[in-house]
Amino acid sequence: MGVVVKFGKAGSICMLWMGIALTVLLVRNEACSNEDIGIYSGEVAPLPNGIPSYAVQIINKCSNDCSLANIHLKCGMFSSATLINPRLFRRLRYDDCLVNDGKPLPPDTIISFQYSNTLPYPLSVASLVCL
């Protein structure tokens, strides 16, 4: 069973504005990219037992004032001898780590943590959602 909807002049104008609004939303969402996340890491003081430690900062540097969510990083077999708050950063499976529990990261917000391992892990953006 189908439904037929008939638009008058006012309905046509309303549909035009809805189409423009949807286009603006789609263009804004396309304005975000993996480059809107900055990942900075460097070596810090080792653990007392000599295991090297590294500090990581993940920053939303989106210039379009957008929040980024569901941020997944390529992270290999990431592991740490020290505990990392899993709400900030956790490995889900090989080469898939989740940032900020998948929640939105507002513009200019920084997620920071430290990990300890014999070698540093290269981290890079795999995917994200622009809000």
C-alpha positions as CSV (number, residue, x, y, z in Angstrom):
1,M,0.0,0.0,0.0
2,G,1.5,3.3,-1.0
3,V,0.9,6.8,0.2
4,V,0.5,9.8,-2.1
5,V,1.4,13.2,-0.7
6,K,0.4,16.3,-2.6
7,F,2.2,19.5,-1.9
8,G,0.9,23.0,-2.5
9,K,3.1,26.1,-3.0
10,A,3.8,26.3,0.8
11,G,4.7,22.6,0.9
12,S,7.1,22.9,-2.0
13,I,8.9,25.8,-0.4
14,C,9.1,23.8,2.9
15,M,10.5,20.8,1.0
16,L,13.1,23.1,-0.7
17,W,14.3,24.5,2.7
18,M,14.5,20.9,4.1
19,G,16.6,19.9,1.1
20,I,18.9,22.9,1.6
21,A,19.2,22.1,5.3
22,L,20.1,18.5,4.6
23,T,22.7,19.6,2.0
24,V,24.3,21.9,4.6
25,L,24.4,19.1,7.2
26,L,26.0,16.7,4.7
27,V,28.6,19.2,3.6
28,R,29.5,20.0,7.2
29,N,29.9,16.2,7.9
30,E,32.2,15.9,4.9
31,A,34.3,18.7,6.2
32,C,35.8,16.5,8.8
33,S,38.6,14.1,8.1
34,N,41.2,11.9,9.8
35,E,43.6,14.9,9.7
36,D,41.3,16.6,12.3
37,I,42.9,14.4,15.0
38,G,46.4,15.2,16.2
39,I,48.3,12.4,17.8
40,Y,51.5,13.3,19.6
41,S,53.7,11.0,21.6
42,G,57.1,11.0,23.2
43,E,59.3,9.2,25.6
44,V,59.0,10.1,29.3
45,A,60.8,8.9,32.4
46,P,61.0,5.0,32.5
47,L,59.4,2.9,35.2
48,P,61.5,2.1,38.3
49,N,62.2,-1.3,36.8
50,G,63.6,0.3,33.6
51,I,60.7,-0.2,31.2
52,P,60.4,2.8,28.9
53,S,57.3,5.0,29.2
54,Y,55.6,7.2,26.7
55,A,53.1,10.1,26.9
56,V,50.4,10.4,24.3
57,Q,48.1,13.3,23.5
58,I,45.1,13.0,21.2
59,I,43.7,16.3,20.2
60,N,40.6,17.3,18.2
61,K,42.0,20.1,16.0
62,C,38.9,20.4,13.8
63,S,38.9,24.0,12.4
64,N,35.1,23.8,11.6
65,D,34.1,23.7,15.3
66,C,33.1,20.1,15.0
67,S,33.0,17.4,17.6
68,L,34.5,14.0,16.6
69,A,33.2,10.7,17.9
70,N,33.8,7.0,17.6
71,I,37.5,7.6,17.1
72,H,39.4,4.4,16.2
73,L,43.2,4.3,16.0
74,K,45.4,1.8,14.3
75,C,47.5,0.5,17.2
76,G,48.9,-2.9,16.3
77,M,49.1,-5.2,19.4
78,F,49.1,-2.2,21.8
79,S,49.7,-3.1,25.4
80,S,51.0,-1.4,28.5
81,A,52.8,-2.5,31.7
82,T,50.9,0.3,33.4
83,L,47.2,0.7,33.6
84,I,45.4,3.1,31.2
85,N,41.9,4.3,32.0
86,P,39.9,2.2,29.5
87,R,37.4,5.1,29.1
88,L,40.2,7.1,27.6
89,F,42.0,4.5,25.5
90,R,41.7,0.8,25.0
91,R,42.5,-1.9,22.5
92,L,39.4,-3.6,21.1
93,R,41.3,-6.1,18.9
94,Y,44.4,-6.2,16.8
95,D,45.1,-2.8,15.2
96,D,41.9,-1.2,16.6
97,C,42.0,1.1,19.7
98,L,39.0,3.2,20.8
99,V,39.5,6.8,22.1
100,N,37.3,8.4,24.7
101,D,35.0,5.4,25.0
102,G,33.6,6.4,21.6
103,K,32.1,9.5,23.0
104,P,32.3,12.9,21.3
105,L,35.6,14.8,21.6
106,P,34.8,18.6,21.4
107,P,37.0,20.9,19.5
108,D,40.4,21.7,21.1
109,T,39.9,18.9,23.7
110,I,42.9,16.7,24.6
111,I,42.9,13.1,25.7
112,S,46.2,12.3,27.6
113,F,47.6,9.1,28.9
114,Q,50.9,7.3,29.5
115,Y,51.9,3.8,28.7
116,S,54.9,1.6,29.3
117,N,56.4,-0.9,27.0
118,T,59.8,-1.9,25.6
119,L,59.0,-0.1,22.3
120,P,56.7,2.7,21.3
121,Y,53.6,1.9,19.3
122,P,52.9,4.0,16.2
123,L,49.3,5.3,16.5
124,S,47.3,6.7,13.5
125,V,43.7,7.4,12.8
126,A,41.7,4.5,11.3
127,S,38.2,6.1,11.4
128,L,36.1,8.7,13.1
129,V,32.6,10.2,12.9
130,C,32.1,14.0,12.5
131,L,29.3,15.5,14.5
